[in-house]
Amino acid sequence: MKKTNLFTILTQFLIIVLPFYVLYAVFVNSEFWITNAWFFVKELVIILLFISLVYEFIKNKKLPRFGTVDYMIFSYMIYWVLITFFNWLWLKSVIYGWRYDFIFLVVFLIYRHGRQFLSVSVNQLVKLFLISWGASLLFSILIKFRFWEKALLAFGFTDYVSNWTYDWKIPTYHWLENSGIKRFQWIFDWPNQMAFYLIMYTSILLHYLKKKFEYHIVLVLIFLFILLIMTYSRSALLWVFSWAGLLFVLNIETIYHRYKKYIKNWLIAMVIIVWIIWMVFSDRIWNIFLRTSSTTGHFDRMEIWIDRFLEKPLWSGLAESGPAYRSIYPDKQTKDDEQYYIPESWFIQQLTEWWIIYFVLFVSILVNILNRLYHNTKSLFWWLVAILVMNIFLHIFEATYLSILLFVFVWLLYENK
């Protein structure tokens, strides 16, 4: 057994602490007025991880071996910094911009080259993830169904219940307008982040269990799916139903021959379930799924990118669009500016901040990673596809406490053959 090192300890620290990150940050900010608690903890750990990785290479007298994906990511990050300085935005934009735009790729590179120095097995880290993040999920379920959301007021959350508001406390829950439904947001700051987590947790669980599908495991998966539905994250549900439909179509012949005697019963059960849902929610069904005001706002913000792109077709620089913009220009957080600078899409955010050729580079990096996953583990491939689908309609990577762990395990699990 390898002797433990700082690189391993920091990895374990991330896995244990990040599921409670929002709870911790809100509490520290509320009770001790340490506002930068949101920013420094994760980023400091990433910097320490990089330093400890360099130390391990020096100690073991090794040199990292770079491949195509490494050079693509290096080009991506270097270009970001150069165009930011070229636009006279300087250091603050770089500091806040890297946090949102490519911190997850930095983490990917760290573990792509640092996995060899871990003093514990990947399976042990996966087990630690399932336990620590499962504990935070259990805590969230207790808050939701036993102690109710108001219990979060003791941790610094606010009883102001609505959509997220800049420079204000996190609400105890979000609700669907004109329906009275409280969305399940866990102890995170947004129901979509909860959906992000559930997709990631379920996929890692499936990868860990592989083909050990006993009945109680199936019940756990069904329960996790119900929780996903309770987030009412349309982008997440869109992926789930698209994936299920695609899986059905691709395997329709096998399903028919193997389960044809059960198909009639399944169809009857599905009709009954749909009928019950319609009867219970018939007066609110359009507000629940269509959410006219929310949908209109999303598309309006997505369309604005055309004007922004035409203004600066070559580049605009880091933190000039998306969540980082709030930290750089807090004085411009009016409703009009918010609509103009915060597109409801990660990909559109990327496209407006830099030229189309380098946007293609970003997409190519993701395709390279997906290609590797597809040929090794299908569960992780679909897991990453699901998150990227969410990013079409949201800037979901702004939840850095999730995207960091996402790309830690992307490489660790890919290599864990």
N, C-alpha and C positions, 0 to 999 in steps of 0.2 A: 504493500500500500504506500502510495506517495505521501511524502510529508506535506502537510497543508501549507499554503502560501497566501499572500495578500490577494492575488488575483482570484483565487477560489473563495476566499472570505467575502470579498466585495460582491462577487456573483451571488452568493447565498444571501447577503444582505439585501440586494436588489429584489430577489425573489420573495423574501419575507416581508419587506417593508412596503413595496409598491402597491399591493392591494389595498392598503390602508392610507395611501398617500394623501388623497383629498381630505379625508377625515383629520389626519394629522395637520395638514397645512392650514385648513380652516380653523382648527382649534388653536394652533400657535398664533395665527394672525389675530384671532379674536381675543385671546387671553393675554398675549404678551406683545401684541402689536409689531411682530416681526414680519413685515409684509413680504420680504424677499424669501420667506420660507417656501413660497410657491416655486421659486426659480432655482435656488442654489443647491438643494440637496441632491437631486438626481444628476444635475450637470457636474457637480463636484465629484460624485462617485464615478461618472464616466471618465472624467479627467484622470482620476486616481487609477482607474482600470487601465487606461492607456499607458500611464507611467509604469505601473506594475508589469504590464506586458513587455514594455521595452526592457525593463530590468530582467525579466525571465529570459529574453533572447540573449542579453549580454551574459547573464550568469551561465547559461547553457551553451554559450559560444555558437549561436545559430543566427542565421539570417532568414527573414521572411521570404517566401517565394510568391511573387505576384503573378496573377493571371489576368485574363481579359476583363473579368468583372471588376478587379481591383483598379485597373487603369481607367475604366469607364467611370467608376465612382470618384477617383482622384480628379479626373477632368471635370466632372460635374461640380465638385466642391470648390476647386480652384477657380473655375469660371465664375461661380457665384460671388466669391470674395472680390475678384477683380472688377466685375461690372458694378459691384456695390461701391467700391472706391472710385471707379470711373464716374459714377453719378454723384460724387461728393456726399455720400451718405455716412461714411466713416464707421467708427468702431461700434457704436450703439446698435446700428442696424445689423452688423455682423453678429454681435453677441445674441441679440434676440432672434435674428433670422436663422442661424444655424440650429437653434433650439427646435424650431418648427420644421424647417425645410429639409434638413438632412442629418439630424442627430441620430435617427434610426439607422441610417446607412453607416455612420461612424461606428455604432454598436455592432452592426453586421460585420464590418471589417475587423473589429477587435476580436470577435469570437470566431471569425473565419480563420484567423491566425493564432488565436490564443487557446483554442480548445485543447491543444496538445499539452498545455501546462496546467490544466485543471487537476487537482489532487483527488477529486471524487468523480465517480462515473456520471455519465449523462442521465442514466436511469434514476440515480439518486437525486439529481437536480430536478428531474421531472416529477418525482415523487414529492419532493419538497414543494414544488409549485402547486401540485394538486392539493396538498394539505393546507398550505398557507392561504392560497386563494380560495380554497373551499371553505376555510374558516371565516374569511371575510364575507363570502356568500351566505353562510349560515347566519352571521351577524346581521346581514341585510334583510334576510327573511324574517328574523325575529323583530327587527325594526318595522318591517312592512306589515306583518300579520299578528304580532303580539304586543309590542310596545307602541306601535303606530309612529308615524313620521315625526310627530312633535317631540319625540325623544331626542332627535338630532339638534334641537335648539340648545341643549346642554353642551354641545360640541362647537357651537358658534354658527350653526346654520341659521337661516332667517325664516320667519313664518310668512314672508312675502311669497305668494305662490303664483307663479306665472312662468313666462319664458326667461331664459338667462338674461341678465342685465349687466352691462359693463360696469366695472368698479363697484360692484355691490356684492353682498354675501350670497352664498349658494342657497337656493330655496330648498325646503325639506322635501318637496316633490314637485314635479311638473304635471300639468293636467291637460286634457284634451278640451278645447273650447267647445262650449255648448253641448257637452256630454256628461260632465261631472265625473269623468273617469280619471283616477290618479294613475299616472304612468309609473312603472317600476324602474327606478333609477339606481338602485343599490345605494352604496355610500359614495357613489360617484357624483359628478356635477351635471350629469345629463343622461337621459334614458338611452340615447344613441351609443354612449360610451358603455353602458351596461350591455347593450346588444353586441358591441365589439368584443367585450370580455367573454360573453357566453359562447360566441362563435369560437373564440380562441380556446377557451377552457374545454369545450366539448371536443374539439379537434385533437387537442393534446391528450385528452382522456382516451379517445378512440385509438390514437397512435400507441399509447401506453398499453392498452388492453389487447390491441390487435384483434384476434378472433375469439377472445374469451367472453362471448356474449351470453352470460347467464341471465336468468329472468330478472334478477334484482338490478343488474346493470342496465337492462332495457328500460326498467321503470325509472332509473335515474336519468337516462337520456330523454325520456318522455317528459319528466318533470322539468328538466332544463329547457326543453322546447316550449313548454307552457310559460315559463318565466320569460323566454324570448318574446313570445306573443304579447305578454303583459307590458313590455317596453313600448309597444305600438310604434316601433321603428320601422317605417315603411321600406326604407332602403335595405334593411336586414331581412325583412320578410320577403321582399322582392327576390333577393338572392335565394332564400330557402325554397320558395315555391318554384323558381326557375330551375334550380338545381334538381329538385325532386321531379319536376316535369321532364327535364333532360334525361335523368337517370331512368325514368320510366320508359321514355321513347326508345332509348338505346338498348333497353333490355326487355322490350315488350314481348318478344317471342318466347324468351326464357320464362318470363313471369307467367305468360298464358299457359304454357305446357306444364309448368311446375305447380302453379297455384290456381288453375282454372276452376276447380271446385269451390274455391274460397272467394273468387272474384265477385260473384253475385252477392254474397253476404257483406263484403267490403263496400260495394256500391250502395247497398241498402243502408249500411251504417253511416256512410258519408252523407247520403241524402237526409237522414234523420238528424245528424249533427248540424248540417247547414240549416235545416228547417228550424231547429231549436235556437241556433244563434240568431237567425232572422227574427223569430218571435220575440226573443228577449231584447234584442237591440234594434228592432225595426225603426224606432223613432230617432235613433242616434247613429244609424249605420253609416250615413253619408258623412257626418261629422267625424266619425271614428277613422274612416279609411281615406276619404277624399281631403278633408280639412282644407276647404277652399282658400281661406286666408293664408294659411301656412304654405300651401302649394303655390299660390300666386306669388308670394314673397320669395320663395326659392327660385322660381323661374325668372322673376324680374331681376334678381341679383345675378343670375347666371347669364342673362342677356347683356348686362352692362359691360361684360368683358370685351365685347366687340369694340365699343367706343374706347375703352382703355387700351386695348391692343393697337388700335389705329393711331392713338396719341403717341405711343412709344413702341413701334413695331419691333425694334431690335432688343430692347431691354428696359427695365426700370430699377431692378436691384432687389436685394434681400429686404424683407419686412415691409415692402411697399404694397402688399396685398395680403389678405387673410388675417388670422388671429394675431400675428406678430405686429401688425400695424397698430393695434390698440396700445401696445406698450411703447411704441416709438412716438406716436402722436395722440396721447390721451386727450388733448384739448380739442381734437377733431371728432370726438365720438358723438356727433349729432346723428339724428335719424337718417338724414340725407347722406352724410359721409359714410355712415355704417353700411348703407345700401351700396354705395359706390365702391368702397374699398374691401368689403368682405363678401366675396362671391361664395355661393353655397356649393362649392365643388373644389376639391383639392387639385384636380387636374387643371381646371380653369385658373385657379390661383397660380399654379406653376407657369401656365402659359402667359399670363399677364405680367409676370415678374421677369421673364427672360424670353429670348428669341425662340422661334419654333424649332430650329435645328437642335437646340439644347433641350427643348422639351422632348423631342424625339429621343435624345440620349437618355433622359430620365425614364421614359417608357421602355427603352431597350434594356436598361439595367433591371427593371422589374421583370421583363420577359425572360432575361437570362436566368434570373433567380427561379422564376416559375418553371422554366424548362428543366432545371436541375431537380426541383421538387417532384415534378410530374413523373420522372423516370425512376423515382425512388419510393415516394410515399404519397399516394393519392389523397389521403385524408388531409395532409398538410398543404398539398397543392390547392384543394378546394377551400381550405381555411384561408389562405392568403388571397385567393380569388374573391372570396366573400368580402373581405375587408376592402379590397380595391374597388369592388362594386359599390360599397357604401361611400367610398371617396368620390365617386362620380357625382353624388348628390349632396355630400357633406365634406367639410374639411376635418375628417375624423382623426387624422394624425396629430391634430393639436392636442389630443390626450396623450402627451408624451410618456406618462407613466404606463400606458398600455403599449404604445408603439415601440418603446425601448424593449420590453419583454417579448413582444412579437418577433423582433429581429434577432434577439438573443437565441430564441428557440428555432427560428428559421434555419440557421446554420447548424446548431447543435444537433437537432433532430434529423436534419438531412444527412449528416455524416454518421449518425448512429445506426449503422447497418447491422 
